[in-house]
Amino acid sequence: MDLVFVPFMDRSAFALRVGVTEDVLERWIRDGRVRTFQMGKRSLVDMRQWLANPQPVSVAKGREVVR
């Protein structure tokens, strides 16, 4: 059996993996920081954004990185 990668993730699973609460994730979605994809009645986090342009953890958590 071949496994197929689907570039969408449940909101609660994404929040858990990133290390934030679901409330913070909802705010990021409203602010446009995290894209979602509507699949039927479900709204899933669009992982293509994160896979195409991986960000340091500090950027993913909404903090600015000073270089």
TORNUKE-555837 format. One record per atom (N, C-alpha, C, O): residue in three letters; chain; residue number from 0; x, y, z. Coordinates in nm, 3 decimals, m for minus. Example, Ala and Ser with C-alpha at 12.3 -4.5 7.8 and 13.67 -1.06 7.14 Angstrom:
<lumpas>
residu:chaine:num:px:py:pz
ALA:A:0:1.319:m0.569:0.780
ALA:A:0:1.230:m0.450:0.780
ALA:A:0:1.320:m0.330:0.780
ALA:A:0:1.424:m0.332:0.846
SER:A:1:1.285:m0.225:0.708
SER:A:1:1.367:m0.106:0.714
SER:A:1:1.290:0.003:0.787
SER:A:1:1.341:0.114:0.804
</lumpas>
This chain:
<lumpas>
residu:chaine:num:px:py:pz
MET:A:0:0.085:m0.118:0.000
MET:A:0:0.000:0.000:0.000
MET:A:0:0.089:0.123:0.000
MET:A:0:0.176:0.136:0.086
ASP:A:1:0.068:0.213:m0.095
ASP:A:1:0.145:0.337:m0.102
ASP:A:1:0.077:0.445:m0.019
ASP:A:1:m0.046:0.458:m0.019
LEU:A:2:0.159:0.521:0.050
LEU:A:2:0.106:0.634:0.125
LEU:A:2:0.112:0.757:0.037
LEU:A:2:0.209:0.780:m0.035
VAL:A:3:0.009:0.835:0.043
VAL:A:3:0.001:0.957:m0.037
VAL:A:3:m0.001:1.075:0.059
VAL:A:3:m0.078:1.079:0.154
PHE:A:4:0.086:1.173:0.031
PHE:A:4:0.090:1.293:0.114
PHE:A:4:m0.019:1.389:0.070
PHE:A:4:m0.027:1.425:m0.048
VAL:A:5:m0.102:1.430:0.162
VAL:A:5:m0.206:1.529:0.135
VAL:A:5:m0.162:1.659:0.202
VAL:A:5:m0.139:1.661:0.323
PRO:A:6:m0.151:1.767:0.125
PRO:A:6:m0.095:1.890:0.181
PRO:A:6:m0.193:1.973:0.264
PRO:A:6:m0.184:2.096:0.264
PHE:A:7:m0.284:1.908:0.334
PHE:A:7:m0.378:1.978:0.420
PHE:A:7:m0.380:1.911:0.555
PHE:A:7:m0.365:1.789:0.565
MET:A:8:m0.399:1.990:0.660
MET:A:8:m0.397:1.936:0.796
MET:A:8:m0.512:1.995:0.877
MET:A:8:m0.548:2.111:0.860
ASP:A:9:m0.567:1.914:0.963
ASP:A:9:m0.670:1.958:1.055
ASP:A:9:m0.617:2.073:1.141
ASP:A:9:m0.499:2.073:1.177
ARG:A:10:m0.702:2.168:1.173
ARG:A:10:m0.658:2.285:1.250
ARG:A:10:m0.600:2.248:1.386
ARG:A:10:m0.496:2.301:1.426
SER:A:11:m0.665:2.157:1.457
SER:A:11:m0.615:2.121:1.590
SER:A:11:m0.482:2.049:1.581
SER:A:11:m0.395:2.070:1.666
ALA:A:12:m0.463:1.964:1.480
ALA:A:12:m0.335:1.894:1.463
ALA:A:12:m0.224:1.994:1.428
ALA:A:12:m0.112:1.981:1.477
PHE:A:13:m0.255:2.093:1.343
PHE:A:13:m0.156:2.194:1.306
PHE:A:13:m0.116:2.276:1.428
PHE:A:13:0.003:2.300:1.451
ALA:A:14:m0.214:2.320:1.506
ALA:A:14:m0.184:2.399:1.626
ALA:A:14:m0.096:2.320:1.723
ALA:A:14:m0.002:2.375:1.781
LEU:A:15:m0.125:2.192:1.739
LEU:A:15:m0.046:2.107:1.827
LEU:A:15:0.097:2.095:1.777
LEU:A:15:0.191:2.104:1.856
ARG:A:16:0.116:2.074:1.648
ARG:A:16:0.251:2.059:1.591
ARG:A:16:0.332:2.186:1.596
ARG:A:16:0.453:2.182:1.616
VAL:A:17:0.266:2.301:1.579
VAL:A:17:0.336:2.429:1.582
VAL:A:17:0.361:2.473:1.726
VAL:A:17:0.454:2.549:1.752
GLY:A:18:0.278:2.425:1.819
GLY:A:18:0.297:2.457:1.959
GLY:A:18:0.221:2.580:2.006
GLY:A:18:0.267:2.652:2.094
VAL:A:19:0.104:2.603:1.945
VAL:A:19:0.019:2.714:1.986
VAL:A:19:m0.120:2.662:2.017
VAL:A:19:m0.153:2.547:1.986
THR:A:20:m0.201:2.747:2.079
THR:A:20:m0.339:2.705:2.106
THR:A:20:m0.423:2.724:1.979
THR:A:20:m0.381:2.792:1.885
GLU:A:21:m0.539:2.662:1.978
GLU:A:21:m0.628:2.676:1.862
GLU:A:21:m0.678:2.820:1.849
GLU:A:21:m0.708:2.865:1.738
ASP:A:22:m0.687:2.892:1.961
ASP:A:22:m0.728:3.033:1.955
ASP:A:22:m0.625:3.118:1.882
ASP:A:22:m0.661:3.205:1.803
VAL:A:23:m0.497:3.091:1.908
VAL:A:23:m0.390:3.164:1.839
VAL:A:23:m0.394:3.132:1.690
VAL:A:23:m0.380:3.222:1.607
LEU:A:24:m0.413:3.006:1.657
LEU:A:24:m0.422:2.967:1.517
LEU:A:24:m0.539:3.036:1.449
LEU:A:24:m0.525:3.081:1.335
GLU:A:25:m0.653:3.045:1.515
GLU:A:25:m0.769:3.114:1.458
GLU:A:25:m0.735:3.259:1.428
GLU:A:25:m0.776:3.313:1.325
ARG:A:26:m0.660:3.323:1.516
ARG:A:26:m0.619:3.462:1.495
ARG:A:26:m0.527:3.473:1.374
ARG:A:26:m0.542:3.564:1.292
TRP:A:27:m0.432:3.380:1.362
TRP:A:27:m0.340:3.380:1.247
TRP:A:27:m0.418:3.363:1.117
TRP:A:27:m0.386:3.426:1.016
ILE:A:28:m0.521:3.279:1.119
ILE:A:28:m0.603:3.258:0.999
ILE:A:28:m0.678:3.385:0.964
ILE:A:28:m0.683:3.425:0.848
ARG:A:29:m0.738:3.449:1.065
ARG:A:29:m0.810:3.575:1.041
ARG:A:29:m0.717:3.684:0.990
ARG:A:29:m0.757:3.766:0.906
ASP:A:30:m0.593:3.687:1.040
ASP:A:30:m0.494:3.789:0.999
ASP:A:30:m0.431:3.758:0.864
ASP:A:30:m0.360:3.842:0.808
GLY:A:31:m0.456:3.638:0.810
GLY:A:31:m0.400:3.601:0.681
GLY:A:31:m0.261:3.542:0.687
GLY:A:31:m0.197:3.523:0.584
ARG:A:32:m0.213:3.511:0.806
ARG:A:32:m0.079:3.451:0.821
ARG:A:32:m0.077:3.304:0.781
ARG:A:32:0.024:3.252:0.733
VAL:A:33:m0.189:3.237:0.801
VAL:A:33:m0.202:3.095:0.769
VAL:A:33:m0.319:3.077:0.674
VAL:A:33:m0.430:3.122:0.702
ARG:A:34:m0.294:3.013:0.562
ARG:A:34:m0.400:2.989:0.463
ARG:A:34:m0.477:2.863:0.498
ARG:A:34:m0.423:2.769:0.557
THR:A:35:m0.604:2.863:0.459
THR:A:35:m0.687:2.745:0.479
THR:A:35:m0.747:2.702:0.346
THR:A:35:m0.747:2.777:0.249
PHE:A:36:m0.799:2.581:0.346
PHE:A:36:m0.859:2.523:0.226
PHE:A:36:m0.991:2.462:0.269
PHE:A:36:m0.997:2.383:0.364
GLN:A:37:m1.098:2.498:0.201
GLN:A:37:m1.230:2.446:0.233
GLN:A:37:m1.250:2.314:0.160
GLN:A:37:m1.242:2.308:0.037
MET:A:38:m1.276:2.208:0.236
MET:A:38:m1.301:2.076:0.178
MET:A:38:m1.434:2.026:0.236
MET:A:38:m1.439:1.972:0.346
GLY:A:39:m1.539:2.045:0.159
GLY:A:39:m1.671:2.012:0.210
GLY:A:39:m1.707:2.108:0.323
GLY:A:39:m1.701:2.229:0.305
LYS:A:40:m1.743:2.053:0.438
LYS:A:40:m1.777:2.136:0.554
LYS:A:40:m1.652:2.173:0.635
LYS:A:40:m1.659:2.258:0.724
ARG:A:41:m1.540:2.108:0.606
ARG:A:41:m1.420:2.127:0.687
ARG:A:41:m1.330:2.235:0.630
ARG:A:41:m1.318:2.250:0.508
SER:A:42:m1.267:2.308:0.719
SER:A:42:m1.168:2.408:0.681
SER:A:42:m1.033:2.358:0.733
SER:A:42:m1.012:2.349:0.854
LEU:A:43:m0.943:2.326:0.642
LEU:A:43:m0.815:2.268:0.677
LEU:A:43:m0.702:2.367:0.652
LEU:A:43:m0.713:2.455:0.567
VAL:A:44:m0.593:2.353:0.728
VAL:A:44:m0.476:2.437:0.707
VAL:A:44:m0.407:2.390:0.579
VAL:A:44:m0.385:2.271:0.559
ASP:A:45:m0.373:2.485:0.494
ASP:A:45:m0.308:2.457:0.366
ASP:A:45:m0.157:2.447:0.390
ASP:A:45:m0.089:2.549:0.407
MET:A:46:m0.105:2.326:0.390
MET:A:46:0.037:2.302:0.420
MET:A:46:0.128:2.338:0.303
MET:A:46:0.249:2.346:0.322
ARG:A:47:0.073:2.361:0.184
ARG:A:47:0.157:2.395:0.069
ARG:A:47:0.235:2.522:0.094
ARG:A:47:0.349:2.535:0.048
GLN:A:48:0.177:2.616:0.165
GLN:A:48:0.244:2.741:0.201
GLN:A:48:0.369:2.712:0.285
GLN:A:48:0.473:2.775:0.264
TRP:A:49:0.360:2.621:0.377
TRP:A:49:0.470:2.591:0.469
TRP:A:49:0.575:2.503:0.403
TRP:A:49:0.694:2.516:0.432
LEU:A:50:0.533:2.415:0.313
LEU:A:50:0.627:2.325:0.247
LEU:A:50:0.708:2.397:0.140
LEU:A:50:0.826:2.367:0.120
ALA:A:51:0.647:2.491:0.070
ALA:A:51:0.714:2.564:m0.037
ALA:A:51:0.812:2.666:0.017
ALA:A:51:0.913:2.696:m0.047
ASN:A:52:0.784:2.721:0.135
ASN:A:52:0.868:2.825:0.193
ASN:A:52:0.883:2.800:0.342
ASN:A:52:0.820:2.868:0.423
PRO:A:53:0.967:2.703:0.381
PRO:A:53:0.982:2.672:0.523
PRO:A:53:1.033:2.792:0.600
PRO:A:53:1.125:2.861:0.555
GLN:A:54:0.975:2.818:0.714
GLN:A:54:1.012:2.931:0.798
GLN:A:54:1.078:2.881:0.926
GLN:A:54:1.047:2.772:0.974
PRO:A:55:1.168:2.962:0.981
PRO:A:55:1.220:2.927:1.113
PRO:A:55:1.105:2.924:1.214
PRO:A:55:1.003:2.990:1.193
VAL:A:56:1.121:2.849:1.320
VAL:A:56:1.014:2.834:1.418
VAL:A:56:0.973:2.969:1.473
VAL:A:56:0.854:2.992:1.496
SER:A:57:1.068:3.060:1.495
SER:A:57:1.035:3.191:1.552
SER:A:57:0.943:3.270:1.459
SER:A:57:0.856:3.342:1.506
VAL:A:58:0.960:3.257:1.328
VAL:A:58:0.872:3.325:1.233
VAL:A:58:0.737:3.257:1.231
VAL:A:58:0.633:3.323:1.225
ALA:A:59:0.737:3.125:1.236
ALA:A:59:0.612:3.050:1.237
ALA:A:59:0.528:3.085:1.359
ALA:A:59:0.405:3.080:1.353
LYS:A:60:0.593:3.120:1.469
LYS:A:60:0.519:3.155:1.591
LYS:A:60:0.484:3.303:1.595
LYS:A:60:0.433:3.351:1.697
GLY:A:61:0.512:3.377:1.486
GLY:A:61:0.467:3.515:1.478
GLY:A:61:0.566:3.617:1.528
GLY:A:61:0.533:3.735:1.538
ARG:A:62:0.686:3.575:1.561
ARG:A:62:0.786:3.669:1.609
ARG:A:62:0.875:3.713:1.494
ARG:A:62:0.899:3.636:1.401
GLU:A:63:0.924:3.835:1.502
GLU:A:63:1.016:3.883:1.400
GLU:A:63:1.156:3.830:1.429
GLU:A:63:1.197:3.817:1.544
VAL:A:64:1.227:3.799:1.323
VAL:A:64:1.365:3.753:1.336
VAL:A:64:1.456:3.870:1.297
VAL:A:64:1.447:3.922:1.186
VAL:A:65:1.542:3.908:1.388
VAL:A:65:1.635:4.017:1.360
VAL:A:65:1.766:3.954:1.319
VAL:A:65:1.824:3.875:1.394
ARG:A:66:1.812:3.987:1.200
ARG:A:66:1.937:3.929:1.150
ARG:A:66:2.043:4.033:1.144
ARG:A:66:2.155:4.004:1.104
</lumpas>
